[in-house]
Amino acid sequence: MASFLLGELADLVNGEVQGERKTVIRGVADIESAVEGEISFYANPRYEKAARRTRASALLIHRDLSGDFPCALVRVDAPSLAFAKIVALFAPPPVTYPPGVHPTAVIGPGVVLEEGVHVGPLAVIEAGVRVGAGTVIGAGCFIGTETSLGEGCFLYPHVVIRERCRIGKRVILHPGVVIGSDGFGYEFSGGRHWKIPQTGTVQLDDDVEIGANTTIDRGRFGKTWIQEGCKIDNLVQIAHNVVLGPHCLVVAQTGISGSTTLGSRVTLAGQVGLAGHLRIGDGAIITAQSGITKDVPPGAVLSGRHGRPANDTLRLEALYLRLPEIWRRLLALEKRVASGSGGTESDTPSNQP
């Protein structure tokens, strides 16, 4: 079992030890279940009580955080990121994928596999595909005709990439991802829906990661484009000709309708819905379960089913909770007026948010 001195771990993450540097650390754990000999981290204020009663031997905390804690501390700039580096020291060895093609894989004519590529069991790679050095293609994956993948990609089992898509370097696709499925395009005529051909493609730039069972549709023409460093969660639907600018975050069960464009560093929380043909400005944040039907300016923080500014939504929610009380007082006031007794100041709703 691996063990390290606390001072060694602090040096690894450029941290400052408050306590005994020679404390022996034998493992990692979350703040509530950690015990003596383990290190954890405290970064979210909601876990303050847990941090102050933790049984861990050490905590990673922010450099500027004050207060008393029952263990040694390592002060760092980013506790969660520092903890991730330390976790790697105690994690099991990573699974390795030796270069080569499994005998059950099907490789089409004209396929180019660069140095160090791994192709797993029952994978299918169609004609004209090019796969960059060191890329791993898991069991049961399908890569369509004339698609290209850059070096260092990782495709978990059962990923589907249809024809003529372009995948950059170090792209990670989790199980069940579908890239390049047809966009949802139909024209109603003569009493039926006629399919509109989807002749475009999908481009994923470098360092994109896409979660399990997410689908990204190909363009009707041109391309659906996910730019550098975007991170997309599980069960997300991205429609045809959508563009995500660099370093966007898209959380689970979000749906983005066709031809909508996101700027850089946009965050879409869980179950957000975006209508089509919108423009979402750089750095905008859309909170969970919001519905957006209009363009969003850069830096805006919107929430609610109508996509209002977040502070307005909070005030409206507070007012909504008071509606039964306000309604009762209004009925009482109407009765006083009808009876000729008049109202009093106390009958009037007050303290509105």
NUDREN-262641 format. One record per residue (C-alpha): residue number from 1; residue in one letter; x, y, z negated. Coordinates in steps of 0.1 Angstrom, whole numbers, plus 2048, in hexadecimal, padded with zeros to 3 digits. Layout:
N
+-----+-----+-----+-----+-----+
|   n | res |   u |   v |   w |
+-----+-----+-----+-----+-----+
| NUM |   A |   X |   Y |   Z |
...
+-----+-----+-----+-----+-----+
END
This chain:
353
+-----+-----+-----+-----+-----+
|   n | res |   u |   v |   w |
+-----+-----+-----+-----+-----+
|   1 |   M | 800 | 800 | 800 |
|   2 |   A | 80E | 822 | 80A |
|   3 |   S | 815 | 83C | 7EF |
|   4 |   F | 824 | 85F | 7EF |
|   5 |   L | 82E | 879 | 7D6 |
|   6 |   L | 816 | 897 | 7D5 |
|   7 |   G | 833 | 8AE | 7DF |
|   8 |   E | 83A | 899 | 7FE |
|   9 |   L | 815 | 89D | 809 |
|  10 |   A | 816 | 8C2 | 801 |
|  11 |   D | 835 | 8C7 | 817 |
|  12 |   L | 824 | 8B4 | 833 |
|  13 |   V | 807 | 8CD | 834 |
|  14 |   N | 81B | 8EC | 82A |
|  15 |   G | 80A | 8EE | 809 |
|  16 |   E | 812 | 8FC | 7E7 |
|  17 |   V | 810 | 8E4 | 7C9 |
|  18 |   Q | 800 | 8F0 | 7A9 |
|  19 |   G | 808 | 8D4 | 791 |
|  20 |   E | 821 | 8B7 | 791 |
|  21 |   R | 832 | 8B1 | 7B3 |
|  22 |   K | 83C | 88E | 7A8 |
|  23 |   T | 817 | 882 | 7A4 |
|  24 |   V | 814 | 861 | 7B7 |
|  25 |   I | 7F8 | 860 | 7D1 |
|  26 |   R | 7ED | 83E | 7DD |
|  27 |   G | 7CE | 846 | 7F1 |
|  28 |   V | 7B4 | 85F | 7FD |
|  29 |   A | 78F | 862 | 7F5 |
|  30 |   D | 772 | 87B | 7F6 |
|  31 |   I | 76F | 893 | 7D9 |
|  32 |   E | 754 | 880 | 7C6 |
|  33 |   S | 762 | 85D | 7C8 |
|  34 |   A | 787 | 864 | 7C5 |
|  35 |   V | 799 | 855 | 7A7 |
|  36 |   E | 7BB | 858 | 797 |
|  37 |   G | 7D7 | 853 | 7B1 |
|  38 |   E | 7C2 | 861 | 7CD |
|  39 |   I | 7C1 | 883 | 7DE |
|  40 |   S | 7A2 | 895 | 7EB |
|  41 |   F | 79A | 8B8 | 7F7 |
|  42 |   Y | 782 | 8D4 | 7EE |
|  43 |   A | 777 | 8EC | 80A |
|  44 |   N | 751 | 8EF | 808 |
|  45 |   P | 743 | 904 | 7EB |
|  46 |   R | 726 | 8EC | 7E8 |
|  47 |   Y | 73E | 8D3 | 7D9 |
|  48 |   E | 74B | 8EA | 7BE |
|  49 |   K | 73C | 8D6 | 7A1 |
|  50 |   A | 74B | 8B6 | 7AF |
|  51 |   A | 76D | 8C6 | 7B3 |
|  52 |   R | 76D | 8D2 | 78F |
|  53 |   R | 765 | 8AF | 782 |
|  54 |   T | 779 | 89A | 79B |
|  55 |   R | 78E | 87D | 78F |
|  56 |   A | 7A6 | 881 | 7AC |
|  57 |   S | 7CB | 886 | 7A3 |
|  58 |   A | 7CD | 8A3 | 7BB |
|  59 |   L | 7B7 | 8BA | 7D1 |
|  60 |   L | 7BF | 8CD | 7F0 |
|  61 |   I | 7AF | 8F0 | 7ED |
|  62 |   H | 7B2 | 911 | 7FE |
|  63 |   R | 7D0 | 927 | 7F4 |
|  64 |   D | 7BA | 943 | 7E8 |
|  65 |   L | 7A1 | 92F | 7D4 |
|  66 |   S | 7A1 | 936 | 7AF |
|  67 |   G | 793 | 922 | 791 |
|  68 |   D | 79C | 905 | 77B |
|  69 |   F | 79D | 8E1 | 788 |
|  70 |   P | 7A4 | 8C1 | 775 |
|  71 |   C | 7C2 | 8B5 | 78B |
|  72 |   A | 7E0 | 8C1 | 79E |
|  73 |   L | 7D9 | 8D7 | 7BC |
|  74 |   V | 7E9 | 8DC | 7DE |
|  75 |   R | 7E0 | 8FE | 7EC |
|  76 |   V | 7DE | 900 | 812 |
|  77 |   D | 7CF | 916 | 82D |
|  78 |   A | 7B6 | 8FC | 83A |
|  79 |   P | 7AE | 8E0 | 821 |
|  80 |   S | 79A | 8CA | 838 |
|  81 |   L | 7B4 | 8CB | 853 |
|  82 |   A | 7D0 | 8C4 | 83A |
|  83 |   F | 7BC | 8A7 | 82C |
|  84 |   A | 7B9 | 898 | 84F |
|  85 |   K | 7DE | 898 | 852 |
|  86 |   I | 7E2 | 886 | 831 |
|  87 |   V | 7C7 | 86D | 838 |
|  88 |   A | 7DA | 862 | 857 |
|  89 |   L | 7F7 | 856 | 840 |
|  90 |   F | 7E0 | 83E | 82D |
|  91 |   A | 7CB | 833 | 84B |
|  92 |   P | 7CE | 810 | 85A |
|  93 |   P | 7E5 | 80D | 878 |
|  94 |   P | 7D3 | 819 | 898 |
|  95 |   V | 7C6 | 7FF | 8B0 |
|  96 |   T | 7DE | 7FD | 8CE |
|  97 |   Y | 7D5 | 7F6 | 8F2 |
|  98 |   P | 7F1 | 7E7 | 906 |
|  99 |   P | 7F5 | 7F1 | 92A |
| 100 |   G | 7E5 | 7DA | 943 |
| 101 |   V | 7C5 | 7CF | 953 |
| 102 |   H | 7AF | 7B4 | 943 |
| 103 |   P | 7A9 | 797 | 95B |
| 104 |   T | 783 | 79C | 95A |
| 105 |   A | 785 | 7C1 | 965 |
| 106 |   V | 77B | 7C9 | 988 |
| 107 |   I | 792 | 7E2 | 99A |
| 108 |   G | 787 | 7F0 | 9BC |
| 109 |   P | 79D | 7F8 | 9DA |
| 110 |   G | 7B4 | 816 | 9D9 |
| 111 |   V | 7B3 | 819 | 9B3 |
| 112 |   V | 7D2 | 82A | 9A4 |
| 113 |   L | 7DA | 820 | 980 |
| 114 |   E | 7F8 | 835 | 974 |
| 115 |   E | 811 | 828 | 95A |
| 116 |   G | 804 | 81B | 939 |
| 117 |   V | 7DF | 818 | 942 |
| 118 |   H | 7CA | 7FF | 92F |
| 119 |   V | 7AB | 7F0 | 940 |
| 120 |   G | 795 | 7DB | 929 |
| 121 |   P | 77F | 7BD | 92F |
| 122 |   L | 763 | 7BF | 948 |
| 123 |   A | 76B | 7E3 | 951 |
| 124 |   V | 763 | 7EE | 975 |
| 125 |   I | 778 | 807 | 988 |
| 126 |   E | 76B | 80F | 9AB |
| 127 |   A | 77E | 819 | 9CA |
| 128 |   G | 794 | 837 | 9CB |
| 129 |   V | 795 | 83D | 9A5 |
| 130 |   R | 7B5 | 84C | 996 |
| 131 |   V | 7BD | 847 | 972 |
| 132 |   G | 7D9 | 85B | 960 |
| 133 |   A | 7F5 | 84D | 94C |
| 134 |   G | 7ED | 83E | 92A |
| 135 |   T | 7C8 | 83F | 92E |
| 136 |   V | 7B3 | 824 | 91C |
| 137 |   I | 794 | 817 | 92D |
| 138 |   G | 780 | 802 | 915 |
| 139 |   A | 76C | 7E2 | 91A |
| 140 |   G | 74E | 7E5 | 931 |
| 141 |   C | 755 | 808 | 93E |
| 142 |   F | 74B | 812 | 961 |
| 143 |   I | 75E | 82C | 975 |
| 144 |   G | 74E | 836 | 996 |
| 145 |   T | 75D | 83C | 9B9 |
| 146 |   E | 778 | 857 | 9BD |
| 147 |   T | 777 | 862 | 998 |
| 148 |   S | 797 | 86E | 989 |
| 149 |   L | 7A2 | 86C | 964 |
| 150 |   G | 7C0 | 87F | 956 |
| 151 |   E | 7DB | 871 | 940 |
| 152 |   G | 7D5 | 867 | 91C |
| 153 |   C | 7AF | 863 | 91E |
| 154 |   F | 79D | 84A | 908 |
| 155 |   L | 77C | 83A | 914 |
| 156 |   Y | 76B | 825 | 8F9 |
| 157 |   P | 757 | 807 | 905 |
| 158 |   H | 739 | 80B | 91B |
| 159 |   V | 741 | 82E | 928 |
| 160 |   V | 732 | 835 | 94B |
| 161 |   I | 742 | 84F | 962 |
| 162 |   R | 731 | 851 | 983 |
| 163 |   E | 741 | 859 | 9A5 |
| 164 |   R | 757 | 877 | 9AD |
| 165 |   C | 759 | 885 | 989 |
| 166 |   R | 779 | 897 | 97D |
| 167 |   I | 785 | 88F | 95A |
| 168 |   G | 7A3 | 8A3 | 94C |
| 169 |   K | 7BF | 898 | 934 |
| 170 |   R | 7BA | 88A | 911 |
| 171 |   V | 794 | 888 | 915 |
| 172 |   I | 782 | 871 | 8FC |
| 173 |   L | 761 | 861 | 905 |
| 174 |   H | 74F | 84C | 8EA |
| 175 |   P | 73A | 82E | 8F0 |
| 176 |   G | 71B | 832 | 906 |
| 177 |   V | 726 | 853 | 916 |
| 178 |   V | 718 | 859 | 939 |
| 179 |   I | 729 | 872 | 94F |
| 180 |   G | 71B | 87B | 971 |
| 181 |   S | 6F8 | 86E | 96E |
| 182 |   D | 6DE | 87E | 986 |
| 183 |   G | 6D1 | 8A0 | 97B |
| 184 |   F | 6AB | 8A1 | 974 |
| 185 |   G | 6A0 | 8B1 | 994 |
| 186 |   Y | 67E | 8AC | 9A5 |
| 187 |   E | 667 | 8C0 | 9BC |
| 188 |   F | 641 | 8BA | 9BA |
| 189 |   S | 631 | 8B9 | 9DC |
| 190 |   G | 615 | 8A5 | 9EC |
| 191 |   G | 609 | 898 | 9CA |
| 192 |   R | 62B | 888 | 9C0 |
| 193 |   H | 64D | 891 | 9B2 |
| 194 |   W | 669 | 890 | 9CD |
| 195 |   K | 68C | 88A | 9C0 |
| 196 |   I | 6A5 | 8A6 | 9C8 |
| 197 |   P | 6C7 | 897 | 9D0 |
| 198 |   Q | 6E2 | 89E | 9B7 |
| 199 |   T | 701 | 8A1 | 9CC |
| 200 |   G | 718 | 8B3 | 9B4 |
| 201 |   T | 730 | 8A5 | 99A |
| 202 |   V | 73C | 8A9 | 976 |
| 203 |   Q | 75E | 8B8 | 96A |
| 204 |   L | 76B | 8B3 | 947 |
| 205 |   D | 78A | 8C7 | 93F |
| 206 |   D | 7A7 | 8BE | 928 |
| 207 |   D | 7A2 | 8B5 | 904 |
| 208 |   V | 77C | 8B1 | 906 |
| 209 |   E | 76C | 897 | 8EF |
| 210 |   I | 749 | 88A | 8F4 |
| 211 |   G | 735 | 876 | 8DA |
| 212 |   A | 722 | 855 | 8DD |
| 213 |   N | 704 | 853 | 8F5 |
| 214 |   T | 708 | 876 | 902 |
| 215 |   T | 6FE | 87C | 926 |
| 216 |   I | 70C | 897 | 93E |
| 217 |   D | 6F9 | 89A | 95F |
| 218 |   R | 70B | 8A1 | 980 |
| 219 |   G | 703 | 8C2 | 992 |
| 220 |   R | 6E8 | 8C5 | 9AB |
| 221 |   F | 704 | 8D3 | 9BF |
| 222 |   G | 725 | 8E1 | 9B2 |
| 223 |   K | 72E | 8D3 | 990 |
| 224 |   T | 724 | 8D1 | 96C |
| 225 |   W | 743 | 8DD | 95A |
| 226 |   I | 74F | 8D7 | 936 |
| 227 |   Q | 76D | 8EC | 931 |
| 228 |   E | 78C | 8E7 | 91C |
| 229 |   G | 78A | 8DC | 8F8 |
| 230 |   C | 764 | 8D9 | 8F5 |
| 231 |   K | 758 | 8C0 | 8DB |
| 232 |   I | 735 | 8B1 | 8E1 |
| 233 |   D | 724 | 89B | 8C7 |
| 234 |   N | 70F | 87B | 8CB |
| 235 |   L | 6ED | 87B | 8DD |
| 236 |   V | 6F1 | 89C | 8F0 |
| 237 |   Q | 6E1 | 8A2 | 912 |
| 238 |   I | 6F2 | 8BA | 92A |
| 239 |   A | 6DF | 8C0 | 94A |
| 240 |   H | 6EB | 8C7 | 96D |
| 241 |   N | 702 | 8E5 | 975 |
| 242 |   V | 706 | 8EF | 950 |
| 243 |   V | 727 | 900 | 948 |
| 244 |   L | 736 | 8FE | 925 |
| 245 |   G | 753 | 917 | 920 |
| 246 |   P | 772 | 90D | 90D |
| 247 |   H | 771 | 900 | 8EA |
| 248 |   C | 74B | 8FE | 8E5 |
| 249 |   L | 73C | 8E8 | 8CA |
| 250 |   V | 71B | 8D6 | 8D2 |
| 251 |   V | 70C | 8C2 | 8B6 |
| 252 |   A | 6F6 | 8A3 | 8B8 |
| 253 |   Q | 6D4 | 8A1 | 8C9 |
| 254 |   T | 6D9 | 8C2 | 8DB |
| 255 |   G | 6CA | 8C7 | 8FE |
| 256 |   I | 6D7 | 8E0 | 917 |
| 257 |   S | 6C1 | 8E6 | 936 |
| 258 |   G | 6CE | 8EA | 959 |
| 259 |   S | 6E5 | 907 | 965 |
| 260 |   T | 6E9 | 915 | 942 |
| 261 |   T | 70C | 924 | 93B |
| 262 |   L | 71D | 925 | 919 |
| 263 |   G | 73A | 93C | 913 |
| 264 |   S | 759 | 933 | 8FF |
| 265 |   R | 757 | 927 | 8DA |
| 266 |   V | 731 | 924 | 8DA |
| 267 |   T | 722 | 90E | 8BE |
| 268 |   L | 701 | 8FC | 8C3 |
| 269 |   A | 6F6 | 8EA | 8A3 |
| 270 |   G | 6E1 | 8CB | 8A2 |
| 271 |   Q | 6C2 | 8C8 | 8B6 |
| 272 |   V | 6C6 | 8E9 | 8C8 |
| 273 |   G | 6B2 | 8ED | 8E8 |
| 274 |   L | 6BD | 905 | 904 |
| 275 |   A | 6A7 | 90D | 921 |
| 276 |   G | 6B5 | 90E | 944 |
| 277 |   H | 6C8 | 92A | 956 |
| 278 |   L | 6D3 | 93B | 936 |
| 279 |   R | 6F4 | 94C | 92D |
| 280 |   I | 701 | 947 | 909 |
| 281 |   G | 71C | 960 | 900 |
| 282 |   D | 73E | 959 | 8F2 |
| 283 |   G | 73F | 94F | 8CD |
| 284 |   A | 719 | 94C | 8C9 |
| 285 |   I | 70B | 935 | 8AF |
| 286 |   I | 6E9 | 924 | 8B2 |
| 287 |   T | 6DE | 914 | 892 |
| 288 |   A | 6CD | 8F2 | 88F |
| 289 |   Q | 6AC | 8EB | 8A0 |
| 290 |   S | 6AB | 90D | 8B1 |
| 291 |   G | 69B | 911 | 8D3 |
| 292 |   I | 6AA | 92B | 8EA |
| 293 |   T | 698 | 938 | 909 |
| 294 |   K | 6AB | 959 | 90F |
| 295 |   D | 6CF | 963 | 915 |
| 296 |   V | 6E3 | 966 | 8F5 |
| 297 |   P | 6FD | 982 | 8F0 |
| 298 |   P | 721 | 97B | 8E5 |
| 299 |   G | 725 | 975 | 8C0 |
| 300 |   A | 700 | 972 | 8B9 |
| 301 |   V | 6F4 | 95A | 89D |
| 302 |   L | 6D1 | 94E | 8A6 |
| 303 |   S | 6B9 | 936 | 895 |
| 304 |   G | 696 | 929 | 895 |
| 305 |   R | 67F | 91B | 8B0 |
| 306 |   H | 67E | 93E | 8C1 |
| 307 |   G | 6A3 | 944 | 8BE |
| 308 |   R | 6A2 | 963 | 8A9 |
| 309 |   P | 6BF | 973 | 897 |
| 310 |   A | 6C7 | 95D | 879 |
| 311 |   N | 6C0 | 977 | 85E |
| 312 |   D | 69E | 97F | 86E |
| 313 |   T | 695 | 95A | 86E |
| 314 |   L | 69E | 957 | 849 |
| 315 |   R | 688 | 975 | 840 |
| 316 |   L | 66B | 966 | 854 |
| 317 |   E | 66F | 945 | 843 |
| 318 |   A | 66D | 955 | 821 |
| 319 |   L | 64E | 968 | 82C |
| 320 |   Y | 63E | 948 | 839 |
| 321 |   L | 642 | 937 | 818 |
| 322 |   R | 62E | 954 | 808 |
| 323 |   L | 611 | 954 | 821 |
| 324 |   P | 5FA | 93F | 80A |
| 325 |   E | 5FE | 958 | 7EE |
| 326 |   I | 5FA | 976 | 805 |
| 327 |   W | 5DB | 966 | 814 |
| 328 |   R | 5CB | 961 | 7F2 |
| 329 |   R | 5D2 | 985 | 7E8 |
| 330 |   L | 5C4 | 992 | 809 |
| 331 |   L | 5A3 | 97E | 804 |
| 332 |   A | 5A0 | 98C | 7E0 |
| 333 |   L | 5A6 | 9B0 | 7ED |
| 334 |   E | 58B | 9AB | 808 |
| 335 |   K | 572 | 99F | 7EE |
| 336 |   R | 57A | 9BE | 7D9 |
| 337 |   V | 575 | 9D5 | 7F6 |
| 338 |   A | 555 | 9C4 | 801 |
| 339 |   S | 547 | 9C6 | 7DD |
| 340 |   G | 54F | 9EB | 7DC |
| 341 |   S | 566 | 9E7 | 7BE |
| 342 |   G | 585 | 9F1 | 7D2 |
| 343 |   G | 5A7 | 9E2 | 7D0 |
| 344 |   T | 5C4 | 9E6 | 7B9 |
| 345 |   E | 5E9 | 9EB | 7C0 |
| 346 |   S | 5F0 | 9C8 | 7B3 |
| 347 |   D | 5DA | 9B9 | 7CE |
| 348 |   T | 5F1 | 9C6 | 7E9 |
| 349 |   P | 60D | 9AE | 7F4 |
| 350 |   S | 62F | 9BA | 7E8 |
| 351 |   N | 653 | 9B0 | 7E9 |
| 352 |   Q | 652 | 9A5 | 80D |
| 353 |   P | 673 | 999 | 81A |
+-----+-----+-----+-----+-----+
END
